[in-house]
Amino acid sequence: MLSFDRVEVGDELPPLSLTLSGEQVRRYAEAANMPGGRFMSDEEARAEGLPGQIVPGNLSLALFSRLLTRWGEGVRLKRINATFRALVRPHVPLTLNAVVTEKHASDHGNFVECDLTLENTDGDRLVTGTATVELPG
């Protein structure tokens, strides 16, 4: 059972590995009301001067959120931010990682800070970020 007392600075969360399909990216963009050919298909993205279909930044944030909240029961995401360093593309195996960098408790709760990375199989960090999560006592 995950608890604040059992977590230490330097702990790594179980990684999340996946490959998004072009269809998943398109459906996400449509559901999020994100117009733009860049999210719909390779052809439409190339017409915008891109190398092909790309993953919306919001979807990368959603994947980070998934990584964090599946860590354990009772995890509550409080804050997340990201720096988009390179294009994230469908059909490319991706791995999301998080490491605990700080922990602090107060009358408001038990909080853990994490550094986040989204990498391709070459180890290129496509998206980096930080997050604060609240953990059960």
C-alpha positions as CSV (number, residue, x, y, z in Angstrom):
1,M,0.0,0.0,0.0
2,L,1.4,3.4,-1.0
3,S,1.8,5.8,1.8
4,F,3.7,9.1,2.4
5,D,5.8,7.4,5.1
6,R,7.1,4.7,2.8
7,V,8.1,7.1,-0.1
8,E,11.7,8.4,-0.2
9,V,13.4,11.0,-2.2
10,G,15.0,9.2,-5.2
11,D,12.2,6.6,-5.5
12,E,11.2,5.9,-9.1
13,L,7.6,5.3,-10.0
14,P,6.9,2.3,-12.2
15,P,7.4,3.5,-15.8
16,L,4.5,3.7,-18.2
17,S,5.4,2.3,-21.7
18,L,3.1,2.7,-24.7
19,T,2.8,3.4,-28.3
20,L,0.0,5.7,-29.4
21,S,-1.8,5.0,-32.7
22,G,-2.6,7.8,-35.1
23,E,-6.3,7.0,-34.5
24,Q,-5.9,7.4,-30.8
25,V,-4.3,10.8,-31.3
26,R,-7.0,11.9,-33.8
27,R,-9.8,10.8,-31.4
28,Y,-8.2,12.6,-28.5
29,A,-7.8,15.8,-30.5
30,E,-11.5,15.6,-31.6
31,A,-12.7,14.9,-28.0
32,A,-10.6,17.8,-26.6
33,N,-11.9,20.1,-29.4
34,M,-8.4,20.7,-30.7
35,P,-8.8,21.6,-34.3
36,G,-5.8,21.4,-36.6
37,G,-4.6,19.0,-39.2
38,R,-1.4,18.4,-37.3
39,F,-3.3,16.1,-34.9
40,M,-5.5,14.4,-37.6
41,S,-3.2,12.7,-40.1
42,D,0.2,12.6,-41.6
43,E,-1.0,14.2,-44.8
44,E,-2.7,17.2,-43.0
45,A,0.3,17.7,-40.8
46,R,2.7,17.7,-43.8
47,A,0.5,20.4,-45.4
48,E,1.2,22.5,-42.3
49,G,5.0,21.9,-42.7
50,L,5.4,19.2,-40.1
51,P,7.0,15.8,-40.7
52,G,3.7,14.0,-40.0
53,Q,1.0,13.7,-37.4
54,I,1.9,14.9,-33.9
55,V,0.6,14.3,-30.4
56,P,-1.1,17.3,-28.8
57,G,0.8,18.6,-25.8
58,N,-2.3,18.2,-23.6
59,L,-2.2,14.4,-24.4
60,S,1.4,14.3,-23.1
61,L,0.1,15.9,-19.9
62,A,-2.7,13.4,-19.7
63,L,-0.2,10.6,-19.9
64,F,1.9,12.1,-17.1
65,S,-1.3,12.3,-15.1
66,R,-2.0,8.7,-15.8
67,L,1.6,7.7,-14.7
68,L,1.2,9.6,-11.4
69,T,-2.3,8.6,-10.4
70,R,-1.8,4.9,-11.2
71,W,1.1,4.9,-8.6
72,G,-1.3,3.9,-5.9
73,E,-4.7,4.3,-4.4
74,G,-5.4,7.7,-2.9
75,V,-2.9,9.6,-5.0
76,R,-4.2,13.1,-5.9
77,L,-2.6,15.2,-8.6
78,K,-2.3,18.8,-7.3
79,R,0.0,20.5,-9.9
80,I,1.7,19.5,-13.1
81,N,3.7,21.4,-15.7
82,A,5.8,20.5,-18.7
83,T,8.4,21.7,-21.1
84,F,7.9,20.4,-24.7
85,R,11.3,19.8,-26.1
86,A,10.6,17.9,-29.3
87,L,7.7,16.6,-31.3
88,V,5.9,13.5,-29.9
89,R,4.7,11.3,-32.8
90,P,2.3,8.4,-32.9
91,H,3.6,4.9,-33.8
92,V,6.7,5.6,-31.7
93,P,7.3,3.6,-28.6
94,L,7.3,5.9,-25.6
95,T,8.3,5.6,-21.9
96,L,7.1,7.9,-19.2
97,N,9.1,8.1,-16.0
98,A,8.9,9.9,-12.7
99,V,11.3,10.2,-9.8
100,V,10.5,11.6,-6.3
101,T,12.6,14.8,-5.7
102,E,11.1,16.2,-2.5
103,K,8.5,15.4,0.1
104,H,6.8,17.6,2.7
105,A,4.0,17.3,5.1
106,S,1.8,20.1,6.6
107,D,-1.6,20.6,8.1
108,H,-2.8,20.6,4.5
109,G,-1.6,17.2,3.5
110,N,1.3,15.0,2.6
111,F,2.9,16.1,-0.7
112,V,5.5,14.7,-3.0
113,E,7.3,16.5,-5.8
114,C,8.3,14.5,-8.9
115,D,10.4,15.1,-11.9
116,L,8.8,13.7,-15.1
117,T,10.2,12.6,-18.5
118,L,8.6,11.3,-21.7
119,E,11.3,9.6,-23.8
120,N,11.5,7.7,-27.1
121,T,13.4,4.4,-27.5
122,D,16.6,6.4,-28.4
123,G,16.4,8.0,-24.9
124,D,15.5,11.4,-26.3
125,R,13.6,13.4,-23.7
126,L,10.7,14.7,-25.8
127,V,8.8,16.2,-22.8
128,T,10.0,17.0,-19.3
129,G,8.1,18.3,-16.3
130,T,7.4,18.4,-12.7
131,A,4.4,17.5,-10.6
132,T,3.1,17.7,-7.0
133,V,0.9,14.9,-5.8
134,E,-0.8,14.4,-2.5
135,L,-0.4,10.9,-0.9
136,P,-2.3,9.2,1.8
137,G,-0.6,9.2,5.3
